[in-house]
């Protein structure tokens, strides 16, 4: 019955996706880019804008966290009936939460979650998930105005130097995790898709990685073949405790468990984690946890 339901959802999501692609032609993306002050990464009909907290120097257990490891705020726009839907995950200091929230609410955006991803980080960082629907330029303006209440960089500075090489056996990590990773800002990143289609308000959240509903795993080299790891598992309720057990059995700390959205189907939970140890050993632990989920291998 469950597989039949997912097949039905998948068919509906495919039809909705075709309609969404047609609507993408009607969005003035250049105006959205100008309003947000940056260019997006474009995947199918989704435009995703990064807001990394490059202004912060955050340390955890002696590791200086690169923005791509755990400080990469973002918002993603997807064409929808009446304009676009937007989802995002913004990285904030605790003193920035209420000013940003007040401006978001005043401009008609929804707050769908506020929480930690890490433990013991200094300074502590929090993550505000936001959502909205309507005219994409107005949504972009609302997000820009809200972020102006924080110290999030709103102009994109040219990179001062090439990103550092990822000093890890990335081929081995690819083999263990089961998908091809990608280097980004000195961090090696994986996006692992779930097998079940994910929808919100009847719309397929595809592509899943840009929309924030793929399992994300990040490795930051810390020397001698070691890496700091963090990210989030995207889980259904029955997967939560088997994944907790798998991670903890392999020396990986579970640092947060929560929702990111309000009305997605199926209901999802997001589990964040942390460790700093031999990268291959940690990859094997993450693979054991992935085996408890309905995730894909490429």
Secondary structure as GFF3:
##gff-version 3
##sequence-region A 1 298
A	DSSP	alpha_helix	2	24	.	.	.	ID=ss1
A	DSSP	alpha_helix	29	36	.	.	.	ID=ss2
A	DSSP	beta_strand	41	43	.	.	.	ID=ss3
A	DSSP	beta_strand	46	52	.	.	.	ID=ss4
A	DSSP	beta_strand	59	60	.	.	.	ID=ss5
A	DSSP	beta_strand	63	64	.	.	.	ID=ss6
A	DSSP	alpha_helix	67	70	.	.	.	ID=ss7
A	DSSP	beta_strand	72	80	.	.	.	ID=ss8
A	DSSP	beta_strand	83	93	.	.	.	ID=ss9
A	DSSP	alpha_helix	94	106	.	.	.	ID=ss10
A	DSSP	beta_strand	110	115	.	.	.	ID=ss11
A	DSSP	beta_strand	125	134	.	.	.	ID=ss12
A	DSSP	alpha_helix	136	147	.	.	.	ID=ss13
A	DSSP	alpha_helix	170	177	.	.	.	ID=ss14
A	DSSP	beta_strand	182	184	.	.	.	ID=ss15
A	DSSP	beta_strand	187	192	.	.	.	ID=ss16
A	DSSP	beta_strand	199	200	.	.	.	ID=ss17
A	DSSP	beta_strand	203	204	.	.	.	ID=ss18
A	DSSP	beta_strand	215	223	.	.	.	ID=ss19
A	DSSP	beta_strand	226	235	.	.	.	ID=ss20
A	DSSP	three_ten_helix	237	239	.	.	.	ID=ss21
A	DSSP	alpha_helix	240	249	.	.	.	ID=ss22
A	DSSP	beta_strand	253	258	.	.	.	ID=ss23
A	DSSP	beta_strand	264	265	.	.	.	ID=ss24
A	DSSP	beta_strand	269	278	.	.	.	ID=ss25
A	DSSP	alpha_helix	279	290	.	.	.	ID=ss26
###
